[in-house]
């Protein structure tokens, strides 16, 4: 890759690894609806003008039905579930569980008949990845509630389904316009619940900073950078940041929030990431990667 490509790659690996930390900080003082509304509304306000300037909204008219479904499984459901889960779950564990998205995506592709031939390497990847998830929600859970783990896994399921919808029904849709419209639609959906859950006092400065950072840096700026990365290095290489984000999430959780780093977490990290690479290897080499999702990180 070019020097610019490496810079964009490193930046995106970090930017899409920090949302888990920011969510953990924010949900301690604001409601889940308010957090998700702030992220989606601010992101939409920043991206919609650019999408309009590029004339991308008109091109989305034929896609409105799959676009609504895509927004539901990529943003409206997952962002609520993940934020809710992090009220009880550590940010590092959430990041590691989300790292199983490529594993879930490979299983869905197999079940729906859209998978490449399952080679021994891919079977090994599926087994390793699922083993890592099992270890993380078992010995590595550290008292986390079962429902919070289910919420993160449902989030991962949504992140795995979304790209398949995009690949099959939204392949011709402009990416920036699709992102902006999905964020705007989610903000509208979350408006009533946000109004009903407004805080009685102004949140602390660090919470406001976390919410704005999540919206401006991890959403609006992140997608502009990611589209630039795709243009610079191609979609296949760009999606490899999926394997970098969990490491950033774990490192920040341990360093900033003093979250525990146990042997179970370390082994789970190796198993899940190795499994993801092996389980999706043929898709990287044989297929056109799907449109990047609008969620917390791109999937393969």
Backbone bond lengths (Angstrom), bond angles and torsions (degrees), N, CA, C in turn:
res aa  C-N    CA-C-N  psi(-1)  N-CA   C-N-CA  omega(-1)  CA-C   N-CA-C  phi
1 X - - - 1.456 - - 1.520 109.71 -
2 X 1.322 115.74 158.91 1.457 121.53 176.09 1.525 109.77 -72.80
3 X 1.320 115.50 168.02 1.470 119.82 178.13 1.531 110.20 -61.28
4 X 1.338 115.97 -41.29 1.463 119.89 177.99 1.525 110.40 -62.46
5 X 1.326 116.61 -39.14 1.453 120.60 178.44 1.519 111.80 -62.03
6 X 1.325 117.33 -43.58 1.466 121.38 178.91 1.530 110.99 -64.03
7 X 1.333 116.52 -39.54 1.471 120.18 179.52 1.526 110.24 -64.47
8 X 1.335 115.99 -45.93 1.464 119.87 178.53 1.526 110.83 -63.48
9 X 1.327 116.73 -40.84 1.461 121.60 179.85 1.531 110.83 -61.41
10 X 1.331 116.57 -48.49 1.466 120.75 -179.71 1.527 111.12 -63.85
11 X 1.322 115.91 -40.54 1.463 119.94 179.38 1.519 111.94 -62.76
12 X 1.334 116.77 -44.97 1.448 120.33 -179.17 1.529 111.57 -68.27
13 X 1.324 116.89 -35.90 1.458 119.64 177.45 1.514 111.91 -58.82
14 X 1.336 115.49 -35.52 1.467 120.61 179.06 1.522 111.22 -80.68
15 X 1.340 116.30 -47.52 1.465 121.19 -174.69 1.516 111.59 -59.93
16 X 1.334 118.18 -40.82 1.456 119.49 -179.96 1.528 112.24 -91.86
17 X 1.343 116.46 13.12 1.451 120.13 171.77 1.518 112.18 -104.34
18 X 1.346 117.00 -13.75 1.468 119.79 -175.96 1.532 115.64 -94.45
19 X 1.338 121.48 -10.80 1.469 118.49 179.68 1.519 114.25 -56.68
20 X 1.338 117.24 -34.57 1.465 120.29 -177.94 1.528 110.60 -62.63
21 X 1.322 116.49 -40.29 1.465 121.29 176.74 1.524 110.63 -64.54
22 X 1.320 117.79 -46.84 1.461 121.66 -177.82 1.526 111.54 -65.81
23 X 1.324 116.69 -38.77 1.461 119.94 177.29 1.529 110.28 -62.83
24 X 1.334 116.32 -43.69 1.463 120.91 -179.77 1.521 111.40 -60.03
25 X 1.318 116.70 -40.78 1.469 120.88 178.81 1.527 110.57 -67.49
26 X 1.328 116.95 -42.94 1.465 120.71 -174.25 1.518 113.25 -70.63
27 X 1.339 118.13 -41.80 1.469 119.90 -173.69 1.518 112.98 -70.70
28 X 1.310 117.46 -6.63 1.464 119.78 176.02 1.527 111.64 -73.10
29 X 1.356 117.08 -19.39 1.462 119.71 -174.58 1.525 114.58 -131.62
30 X 1.327 119.34 -16.48 1.468 120.62 179.77 1.522 109.32 -124.56
31 X 1.309 115.44 158.63 1.463 120.46 -179.34 1.523 110.51 -71.95
32 X 1.308 114.51 158.47 1.466 120.20 177.40 1.527 111.51 -60.46
33 X 1.358 119.41 -46.04 1.470 118.37 178.38 1.520 113.45 -58.17
34 X 1.342 117.04 -41.88 1.454 119.57 -179.10 1.519 111.71 -65.21
35 X 1.333 116.86 -38.80 1.455 120.47 179.60 1.521 110.77 -64.29
36 X 1.333 116.61 -48.02 1.464 120.04 -178.69 1.527 110.66 -67.08
37 X 1.339 116.80 -40.04 1.469 119.67 178.15 1.520 111.34 -60.90
38 X 1.322 116.85 -44.68 1.465 120.04 -179.72 1.516 110.73 -60.62
39 X 1.311 116.35 -45.04 1.469 119.21 -178.56 1.526 111.39 -63.92
40 X 1.317 116.69 -45.89 1.463 119.55 -176.66 1.523 111.87 -72.45
41 X 1.328 117.13 -41.29 1.462 120.34 -177.00 1.525 111.28 -66.79
42 X 1.325 116.58 -47.97 1.466 119.75 179.90 1.527 110.03 -64.52
43 X 1.326 116.69 -42.30 1.463 119.74 178.01 1.518 111.87 -59.95
44 X 1.348 116.60 -42.14 1.462 120.59 179.44 1.523 111.31 -65.91
45 X 1.321 116.97 -42.50 1.469 120.80 179.79 1.524 111.04 -60.26
46 X 1.317 116.60 -36.12 1.467 120.35 -178.34 1.530 112.58 -79.95
47 X 1.329 117.87 -33.12 1.462 120.38 -174.33 1.526 113.95 -94.54
48 X 1.334 117.90 -29.61 1.455 119.88 -177.13 1.530 113.39 -59.67
49 X 1.345 119.49 -44.10 1.473 118.21 179.28 1.529 112.87 -58.80
50 X 1.318 116.43 -38.59 1.466 119.52 179.29 1.522 110.56 -68.25
51 X 1.335 116.45 -40.62 1.467 119.96 178.36 1.524 110.76 -64.45
52 X 1.339 117.06 -39.63 1.464 120.94 177.91 1.524 110.08 -65.54
53 X 1.323 116.59 -43.85 1.469 120.98 179.37 1.528 111.26 -58.74
54 X 1.320 116.33 -36.95 1.465 120.30 179.69 1.528 112.62 -82.39
55 X 1.324 117.44 -4.29 1.460 120.78 179.87 1.514 114.16 70.79
56 X 1.333 116.76 27.47 1.455 119.97 -175.26 1.526 113.81 -84.79
57 X 1.326 118.08 -18.42 1.456 119.24 -176.98 1.526 111.78 -70.04
58 X 1.318 116.77 -37.11 1.461 119.31 178.79 1.523 111.15 -60.29
59 X 1.316 115.47 -38.34 1.470 119.69 -177.08 1.521 112.44 -68.52
60 X 1.331 117.87 -11.48 1.461 121.09 -177.55 1.524 112.97 -88.62
61 X 1.323 118.44 -10.74 1.467 121.19 -175.58 1.524 113.48 -54.65
62 X 1.325 120.25 -43.50 1.472 119.24 -179.36 1.532 113.70 -69.84
63 X 1.326 116.47 -10.49 1.464 120.01 -172.97 1.532 113.26 -107.97
64 X 1.324 118.52 13.33 1.461 118.11 -167.44 1.535 113.09 -63.73
65 X 1.337 118.13 -35.14 1.473 119.05 -179.77 1.531 112.42 -65.49
66 X 1.346 119.14 -54.79 1.469 117.65 177.38 1.518 112.58 -65.43
67 X 1.334 116.99 -24.37 1.462 120.05 178.57 1.523 110.98 -66.75
68 X 1.341 116.69 -40.86 1.466 120.83 176.98 1.525 110.64 -63.26
69 X 1.318 116.49 -44.59 1.461 120.52 178.59 1.523 110.90 -63.55
70 X 1.319 116.51 -42.11 1.458 121.35 179.18 1.527 110.90 -61.04
71 X 1.341 116.53 -45.29 1.466 120.26 179.32 1.524 111.16 -61.94
72 X 1.333 116.84 -36.52 1.463 120.71 -178.42 1.519 111.81 -65.72
73 X 1.343 116.84 -44.20 1.468 119.72 -175.24 1.525 112.68 -87.65
74 X 1.326 118.45 -15.30 1.462 120.80 -178.70 1.520 113.88 -101.93
75 X 1.351 117.45 -28.96 1.464 119.95 -175.50 1.525 111.73 -125.69
76 X 1.325 116.49 -61.30 1.466 120.88 -169.44 1.526 111.64 -57.38
77 X 1.317 117.78 -47.38 1.455 120.58 177.67 1.522 113.68 -77.60
78 X 1.330 118.12 -55.79 1.466 120.38 -175.19 1.523 115.27 -60.63
79 X 1.329 117.97 -41.21 1.465 117.93 -175.97 1.522 111.59 -69.06
80 X 1.323 116.86 -32.12 1.473 120.43 173.47 1.526 109.59 -66.42
81 X 1.324 116.36 -50.45 1.454 121.08 -176.38 1.523 112.11 -61.42
82 X 1.329 117.63 -44.30 1.452 120.65 -178.77 1.523 111.62 -65.96
83 X 1.334 116.43 -43.66 1.468 120.00 179.20 1.524 110.66 -64.42
84 X 1.328 116.75 -40.28 1.458 120.73 177.83 1.529 110.98 -64.04
85 X 1.331 116.39 -41.65 1.466 120.49 -178.68 1.518 111.45 -63.76
86 X 1.323 116.53 -37.28 1.463 119.22 -176.46 1.528 113.18 -74.78
87 X 1.315 117.28 -2.09 1.455 119.25 170.10 1.524 110.89 -68.82
88 X 1.340 116.79 -23.70 1.457 121.09 -179.80 1.524 112.99 -124.10
89 X 1.322 116.71 -17.97 1.458 121.65 -174.55 1.521 109.97 -104.10
90 X 1.317 117.81 146.18 1.463 120.66 177.90 1.521 110.01 -68.87
91 X 1.322 115.88 152.81 1.464 120.27 179.82 1.519 111.37 -66.23
92 X 1.347 117.33 -35.65 1.454 120.50 -178.93 1.528 111.18 -67.75
93 X 1.322 117.13 -40.58 1.457 119.53 178.48 1.523 110.62 -67.69
94 X 1.333 117.10 -38.16 1.462 120.54 177.50 1.521 110.72 -61.12
95 X 1.340 116.23 -44.18 1.452 120.23 179.06 1.513 112.69 -61.85
96 X 1.324 116.86 -38.95 1.466 120.31 179.50 1.524 111.62 -69.47
97 X 1.338 117.37 -40.22 1.460 119.89 178.75 1.527 111.00 -64.71
98 X 1.334 117.00 -39.65 1.459 120.56 178.09 1.527 110.63 -64.89
99 X 1.334 116.72 -26.44 1.470 120.30 179.17 1.517 111.98 -62.92
100 X 1.338 117.03 -12.75 1.461 120.61 178.53 1.526 112.71 -81.25
101 X 1.337 117.77 1.16 1.465 120.74 -179.29 1.529 112.56 -52.97
102 X 1.353 119.89 -47.47 1.474 118.47 178.90 1.529 113.00 -60.09
103 X 1.328 117.13 -34.19 1.469 120.74 177.56 1.528 109.99 -63.62
104 X 1.346 115.65 -47.77 1.466 120.24 179.57 1.518 110.30 -63.85
105 X 1.326 116.64 -39.64 1.457 120.41 178.19 1.512 112.33 -61.60
106 X 1.333 116.44 -40.09 1.466 120.47 178.87 1.524 110.92 -65.86
107 X 1.350 116.62 -38.35 1.466 120.57 178.68 1.527 110.41 -67.12
108 X 1.341 116.97 -42.60 1.461 120.52 178.58 1.521 111.30 -62.35
109 X 1.332 116.07 -41.59 1.458 119.69 178.49 1.522 110.69 -62.93
110 X 1.338 116.55 -36.29 1.462 120.75 178.57 1.520 110.80 -67.94
111 X 1.332 116.60 -45.02 1.461 121.38 -178.08 1.530 111.50 -65.20
112 X 1.330 116.80 -39.10 1.466 120.75 -177.13 1.522 112.95 -85.68
113 X 1.326 117.19 -1.51 1.451 120.36 177.64 1.511 114.81 80.13
114 X 1.337 117.91 17.32 1.455 121.35 -179.72 1.536 112.00 -107.81
115 X 1.311 116.71 14.22 1.464 119.90 -178.01 1.523 110.88 -88.74
116 X 1.321 116.06 153.03 1.452 120.90 169.44 1.526 107.88 -70.29
117 X 1.299 115.85 171.35 1.463 120.35 177.76 1.522 110.29 -57.96
118 X 1.332 115.97 132.61 1.460 120.02 -178.90 1.528 109.74 -80.27
119 X 1.313 115.72 103.07 1.453 121.56 177.25 1.519 109.38 -78.80
120 X 1.335 118.53 166.02 1.467 120.16 175.37 1.522 112.47 -55.73
121 X 1.337 116.66 -36.52 1.465 119.49 179.72 1.523 111.04 -64.45
122 X 1.320 116.86 -40.73 1.462 119.81 -179.72 1.527 111.04 -69.65
123 X 1.340 117.45 -39.70 1.462 119.84 174.87 1.531 110.30 -59.47
124 X 1.311 115.74 -43.19 1.466 120.61 178.70 1.525 110.31 -61.21
125 X 1.343 116.42 -40.85 1.450 120.52 178.97 1.516 112.53 -62.97
126 X 1.325 116.87 -43.19 1.460 120.51 178.53 1.522 111.62 -61.92
127 X 1.324 115.57 -43.71 1.470 120.02 -179.19 1.525 111.03 -65.89
128 X 1.335 116.62 -44.98 1.466 120.49 179.41 1.532 110.85 -62.60
129 X 1.329 116.39 -45.94 1.459 119.89 -178.56 1.508 112.93 -62.58
130 X 1.327 116.75 -46.25 1.461 120.32 178.68 1.524 111.44 -65.47
131 X 1.335 115.59 -34.94 1.464 119.28 175.84 1.517 111.44 -63.71
132 X 1.341 116.51 -39.04 1.463 120.51 177.79 1.511 112.00 -64.54
133 X 1.326 117.11 -41.88 1.461 120.72 176.82 1.520 110.48 -63.55
134 X 1.341 116.28 -43.81 1.458 119.71 179.19 1.522 112.68 -60.94
135 X 1.327 116.03 -40.47 1.466 120.15 178.10 1.521 111.15 -66.31
136 X 1.328 116.27 -37.03 1.459 120.32 -177.30 1.519 112.00 -69.95
137 X 1.321 117.37 -38.93 1.466 119.99 -178.59 1.522 111.65 -88.32
138 X 1.324 116.23 -2.87 1.463 120.02 176.32 1.512 110.23 -101.75
139 X 1.346 117.27 -101.13 1.465 120.52 -179.92 1.524 113.83 -61.52
140 X 1.339 118.04 -24.21 1.465 119.96 -176.76 1.506 114.47 -91.10
141 X 1.348 117.98 3.85 1.458 120.22 -172.82 1.521 113.59 -74.21
142 X 1.311 118.98 -30.14 1.457 123.37 177.41 1.528 112.81 52.63
143 X 1.320 116.45 50.19 1.460 120.23 173.35 1.513 114.75 79.00
144 X 1.323 119.23 4.76 1.455 120.70 177.88 1.525 109.28 -64.29
145 X 1.328 116.49 142.45 1.453 119.57 -179.48 1.520 110.51 -66.90
146 X 1.315 115.05 148.38 1.453 119.53 -179.27 1.522 110.96 -62.23
147 X 1.353 116.83 -37.50 1.463 119.57 -178.18 1.525 111.78 -65.81
148 X 1.327 117.72 -37.31 1.467 119.65 179.43 1.527 110.54 -63.92
149 X 1.327 116.55 -37.07 1.470 120.22 176.50 1.525 109.79 -66.19
150 X 1.349 116.57 -42.08 1.460 120.44 178.20 1.527 110.42 -61.38
151 X 1.333 117.00 -39.69 1.463 120.66 179.74 1.522 111.25 -60.98
152 X 1.331 117.22 -42.90 1.468 119.66 179.38 1.518 110.63 -67.27
153 X 1.326 117.06 -39.93 1.456 119.35 179.38 1.528 111.53 -67.40
154 X 1.325 117.36 -34.52 1.467 119.89 174.03 1.522 110.72 -66.78
155 X 1.336 116.11 -35.39 1.461 120.17 174.22 1.523 110.54 -61.00
156 X 1.325 115.73 -46.78 1.466 120.53 178.63 1.530 110.91 -61.61
157 X 1.336 116.52 -36.99 1.458 120.04 177.73 1.528 110.60 -63.45
158 X 1.331 116.23 -42.67 1.459 119.89 177.41 1.514 111.87 -62.42
159 X 1.340 116.55 -42.19 1.464 121.02 179.03 1.531 111.41 -65.38
160 X 1.327 116.74 -26.38 1.460 120.07 178.25 1.526 112.16 -81.88
161 X 1.338 116.54 -33.97 1.464 120.40 179.78 1.523 110.92 -74.73
162 X 1.334 117.04 -39.98 1.456 121.57 -176.32 1.518 114.64 -53.01
163 X 1.329 118.50 -51.16 1.464 118.90 179.43 1.523 113.84 -61.68
164 X 1.329 117.13 -29.79 1.460 118.73 178.05 1.525 110.79 -70.15
165 X 1.339 116.94 -36.34 1.465 120.27 173.79 1.525 109.66 -64.23
166 X 1.325 115.80 -43.41 1.460 120.17 -179.85 1.520 111.25 -63.17
167 X 1.315 116.03 -39.90 1.465 120.91 -177.06 1.528 111.65 -67.89
168 X 1.323 116.35 -36.25 1.465 120.03 -174.00 1.524 113.69 -95.29
169 X 1.340 117.57 -29.51 1.462 119.60 -174.07 1.521 114.41 -120.25
170 X 1.338 117.90 -13.70 1.462 120.61 -175.55 1.519 112.52 -126.17
171 X 1.317 117.00 20.63 1.461 119.94 -175.41 1.519 112.54 -60.50
172 X 1.344 117.57 -31.19 1.459 120.06 -178.38 1.512 114.18 -92.85
173 X 1.315 118.16 -0.29 1.462 121.29 -177.45 1.529 110.77 -79.27
174 X 1.329 118.06 139.43 1.466 120.62 176.87 1.523 110.77 -65.26
175 X 1.321 117.10 133.39 1.466 121.06 -169.97 1.522 113.65 -69.38
176 X 1.332 116.84 -44.08 1.459 118.85 -178.62 1.525 110.65 -65.18
177 X 1.325 116.74 -44.71 1.452 119.94 178.46 1.518 111.59 -61.93
178 X 1.331 116.94 -40.32 1.456 121.52 178.85 1.527 110.58 -62.08
179 X 1.317 116.57 -44.14 1.457 120.95 178.84 1.518 111.52 -62.18
180 X 1.339 116.71 -47.21 1.461 121.06 -177.91 1.523 111.64 -62.82
181 X 1.322 117.17 -44.27 1.458 121.04 -178.58 1.525 111.12 -67.25
182 X 1.318 117.60 -40.56 1.461 120.58 178.17 1.531 111.20 -62.54
183 X 1.309 116.93 -41.64 1.461 120.62 177.87 1.528 111.00 -64.20
184 X 1.329 116.72 -43.21 1.458 120.77 179.99 1.529 110.79 -64.13
185 X 1.321 116.70 -43.38 1.464 120.73 178.85 1.524 111.01 -62.06
186 X 1.328 116.81 -43.09 1.466 120.57 178.76 1.529 110.98 -63.25
187 X 1.327 117.17 -39.70 1.462 120.48 179.21 1.524 110.96 -61.77
188 X 1.330 116.93 -40.84 1.466 120.93 177.92 1.527 110.42 -63.58
189 X 1.324 117.25 -43.47 1.460 121.48 179.81 1.523 111.12 -61.45
190 X 1.324 117.02 -37.85 1.461 121.04 -175.89 1.524 113.87 -85.31
191 X 1.320 118.31 -7.18 1.465 120.54 -176.41 1.531 113.60 -59.02
192 X 1.340 120.38 -49.90 1.473 119.18 -178.65 1.528 113.65 -59.55
193 X 1.322 117.20 -46.47 1.471 119.45 -178.49 1.521 111.12 -68.08
194 X 1.322 117.16 -29.15 1.468 120.22 177.46 1.517 110.62 -68.30
195 X 1.328 116.96 -43.55 1.468 121.39 179.15 1.524 110.71 -60.28
196 X 1.327 116.01 -37.51 1.468 120.21 -178.52 1.523 113.37 -77.74
197 X 1.339 117.31 -11.17 1.473 119.71 -176.89 1.522 112.88 -124.01
198 X 1.335 116.70 27.60 1.460 120.00 178.33 1.530 110.30 -64.51
199 X 1.334 118.02 140.68 1.472 120.14 -179.62 1.527 111.16 -69.18
200 X 1.326 116.14 152.83 1.460 121.66 -179.97 1.525 112.36 -76.57
201 X 1.316 116.85 -18.09 1.470 121.12 178.39 1.525 108.92 -139.95
202 X 1.314 115.07 164.76 1.462 120.25 -179.71 1.530 108.89 -67.85
203 X 1.320 118.34 128.97 1.471 120.47 178.80 1.517 111.61 -62.36
204 X 1.332 117.76 158.35 1.472 120.96 176.75 1.527 111.55 -58.48
205 X 1.317 115.11 158.01 1.461 120.84 -176.54 1.527 111.70 -59.10
206 X 1.331 117.42 -38.61 1.460 119.38 -177.80 1.532 111.56 -67.73
207 X 1.327 117.05 -29.49 1.455 120.62 177.41 1.526 110.23 -72.20
208 X 1.326 116.53 -43.42 1.462 120.40 176.67 1.518 110.25 -61.52
209 X 1.333 116.27 -41.48 1.466 120.45 178.60 1.531 110.78 -63.43
210 X 1.337 116.85 -39.52 1.459 120.45 179.11 1.522 111.08 -64.94
211 X 1.329 117.05 -41.45 1.461 120.85 179.95 1.523 111.45 -65.83
212 X 1.323 116.22 -43.99 1.466 119.98 179.18 1.528 110.73 -67.94
213 X 1.323 116.41 -38.87 1.466 119.27 177.57 1.510 111.60 -62.61
214 X 1.325 115.74 -39.56 1.456 120.55 178.65 1.527 111.17 -63.98
215 X 1.338 116.24 -39.60 1.461 120.27 -177.17 1.520 112.83 -79.16
216 X 1.333 116.55 -46.54 1.464 120.44 -173.37 1.524 112.06 -81.25
217 X 1.342 116.53 -49.00 1.464 120.41 -174.25 1.520 111.89 -84.90
218 X 1.344 116.26 -50.00 1.466 120.26 -172.76 1.523 113.55 -83.82
219 X 1.322 117.60 -7.42 1.460 119.80 178.65 1.524 110.72 -119.22
220 X 1.337 117.48 -72.99 1.468 120.33 -174.59 1.529 112.22 -63.09
221 X 1.334 116.76 -57.90 1.471 119.89 -178.41 1.519 111.33 -64.60
222 X 1.345 116.19 -36.33 1.462 119.59 -176.92 1.522 111.84 -62.07
223 X 1.324 117.11 -41.86 1.453 118.66 -178.90 1.523 112.26 -71.25
224 X 1.320 117.32 -34.77 1.459 119.29 175.02 1.526 110.18 -63.13
225 X 1.335 116.48 -42.41 1.461 120.75 177.93 1.522 110.99 -65.89
226 X 1.339 116.11 -39.22 1.461 119.05 -178.03 1.525 111.81 -67.34
227 X 1.328 116.63 -40.11 1.462 119.29 176.85 1.526 110.35 -64.39
228 X 1.343 116.55 -35.85 1.468 120.06 176.39 1.527 110.57 -66.44
229 X 1.331 116.32 -37.28 1.460 120.77 178.07 1.529 110.69 -65.01
230 X 1.324 116.71 -42.05 1.462 120.45 178.29 1.523 110.41 -60.31
231 X 1.345 115.66 -44.04 1.459 119.65 -179.98 1.520 111.70 -64.78
232 X 1.327 117.25 -31.20 1.461 121.48 -175.70 1.525 112.53 -82.47
233 X 1.337 117.81 -43.75 1.474 120.31 -172.33 1.519 114.08 -118.04
234 X 1.340 117.71 -6.16 1.451 119.88 -178.03 1.515 111.66 94.57
235 X 1.337 117.76 154.82 1.466 121.39 -175.85 1.518 114.52 -66.21
236 X 1.336 118.39 -34.67 1.468 119.95 -177.64 1.523 111.04 -64.83
237 X 1.329 116.75 -49.24 1.460 119.80 178.81 1.519 111.88 -67.22
238 X 1.325 116.74 -34.99 1.463 119.76 -178.27 1.514 111.76 -62.11
239 X 1.332 117.69 -38.08 1.461 120.10 -176.70 1.518 113.06 -73.56
240 X 1.312 118.58 -8.57 1.461 120.91 179.10 1.526 111.35 -66.09
241 X 1.352 118.42 -16.62 1.470 119.69 177.33 1.522 111.00 -62.62
242 X 1.351 117.02 -15.72 1.461 120.22 174.60 1.524 111.13 -53.99
243 X 1.331 116.68 -32.31 1.456 121.03 -177.38 1.526 112.48 -85.81
244 X 1.319 117.47 -8.90 1.467 121.62 179.73 1.525 110.63 -95.12
245 X 1.326 116.74 -37.41 1.460 120.96 -174.40 1.527 114.81 -54.66
246 X 1.350 119.61 -43.83 1.467 119.14 -179.09 1.526 113.20 -60.96
247 X 1.325 116.35 -37.46 1.466 119.35 178.83 1.521 110.83 -62.89
248 X 1.326 116.20 -40.02 1.464 120.91 177.96 1.524 110.26 -65.76
249 X 1.333 116.80 -42.86 1.462 121.04 179.96 1.526 111.55 -60.92
250 X 1.320 116.62 -43.98 1.463 120.82 -179.99 1.527 110.56 -67.13
251 X 1.320 116.86 -45.27 1.466 120.93 -178.74 1.524 111.20 -61.10
252 X 1.335 117.50 -43.42 1.464 120.50 -179.84 1.523 111.34 -68.62
253 X 1.321 116.73 -39.70 1.454 119.53 178.86 1.516 112.34 -61.39
254 X 1.324 115.87 -42.10 1.465 120.82 179.81 1.522 111.31 -71.93
255 X 1.340 117.41 -44.51 1.468 121.43 -173.94 1.520 113.09 -76.62
256 X 1.322 117.82 -40.42 1.469 121.22 -173.50 1.518 112.35 -93.53
257 X 1.337 117.21 -41.63 1.458 120.77 -175.61 1.524 113.58 -102.87
258 X 1.329 116.04 2.83 1.472 120.95 179.75 1.528 112.71 57.57
259 X 1.317 116.14 35.95 1.457 120.32 176.64 1.525 109.79 -75.11
260 X 1.318 117.81 148.49 1.473 120.31 -176.69 1.524 112.27 -70.16
261 X 1.322 114.98 143.68 1.464 120.53 172.79 1.521 106.74 -119.62
262 X 1.325 115.60 102.77 1.463 121.33 -174.69 1.521 110.99 -100.79
263 X 1.322 114.55 171.93 1.467 119.69 176.21 1.524 110.31 -61.76
264 X 1.350 116.52 -40.46 1.464 120.61 179.87 1.526 111.15 -60.52
265 X 1.335 116.90 -41.63 1.462 120.51 178.87 1.513 110.34 -65.69
266 X 1.328 117.12 -42.97 1.457 120.51 -179.86 1.519 112.36 -63.30
267 X 1.331 117.03 -44.13 1.461 120.68 178.95 1.522 110.40 -67.18
268 X 1.340 116.83 -40.49 1.463 120.59 178.67 1.520 111.04 -61.22
269 X 1.322 115.86 -40.29 1.463 120.35 179.20 1.531 110.75 -59.03
270 X 1.319 116.22 -47.57 1.468 120.82 -179.65 1.525 110.94 -63.44
271 X 1.343 116.91 -44.51 1.457 120.93 -177.81 1.536 112.06 -65.26
272 X 1.335 116.78 -45.89 1.459 120.60 -177.42 1.524 111.31 -66.49
273 X 1.324 117.04 -45.41 1.464 119.78 -178.03 1.524 111.58 -69.03
274 X 1.333 117.14 -41.38 1.462 120.07 177.23 1.523 110.43 -64.51
275 X 1.331 115.67 -43.10 1.453 119.59 178.37 1.511 112.55 -62.41
276 X 1.335 117.47 -39.76 1.459 121.00 179.03 1.518 111.41 -63.16
277 X 1.322 116.43 -42.91 1.468 120.16 -179.72 1.525 110.21 -63.31
278 X 1.335 116.96 -46.90 1.464 120.40 -178.15 1.532 112.07 -68.42
279 X 1.329 116.90 -41.93 1.459 120.76 -175.54 1.518 112.68 -68.32
280 X 1.325 117.75 -24.85 1.465 120.93 -177.31 1.520 112.38 -110.64
281 X 1.320 117.63 7.85 1.460 120.21 -173.70 1.512 113.03 -60.98
282 X 1.343 118.26 -42.49 1.461 119.63 -177.94 1.510 111.71 -69.94
283 X 1.333 117.05 -30.14 1.455 118.62 178.12 1.518 111.24 -68.95
284 X 1.328 116.42 -33.39 1.459 119.03 177.49 1.519 111.04 -66.03
285 X 1.316 117.26 -34.60 1.457 120.16 -173.86 1.520 113.74 -94.00
286 X 1.356 118.26 -24.04 1.456 119.92 -171.75 1.515 114.29 -112.39
287 X 1.333 117.10 -23.02 1.444 118.14 -173.03 1.514 111.19 -119.23
288 X 1.346 113.94 156.84 1.456 119.29 172.03 1.522 107.99 -73.18
289 X 1.321 118.71 124.35 1.457 120.13 -179.47 1.520 111.06 -61.03
290 X 1.311 115.24 150.27 1.453 120.21 -177.59 1.523 109.97 -74.25
291 X 1.347 114.21 167.08 1.457 119.89 176.41 1.523 108.75 -61.29
292 X 1.334 118.80 132.15 1.457 119.99 -179.78 1.517 111.18 -59.36
293 X 1.325 117.40 140.15 1.444 120.44 -178.69 1.523 112.12 -73.48
294 X 1.315 115.75 170.00 1.449 121.21 -179.58 1.527 109.79 -96.10
295 X 1.319 117.13 6.07 1.445 120.90 -177.07 1.511 113.71 -79.79
296 X 1.343 117.64 -153.84 1.455 121.75 -172.99 1.514 113.25 -73.55
297 X 1.309 116.36 -25.19 1.452 117.86 178.54 1.506 109.46 -156.76
298 X 1.333 119.60 158.29 1.443 120.60 179.55 1.516 111.17 -74.37
299 X 1.311 116.22 148.40 1.440 120.67 174.51 1.520 108.42 -113.78
300 X 1.313 116.19 166.86 1.450 119.23 -175.01 1.520 112.44 -91.07
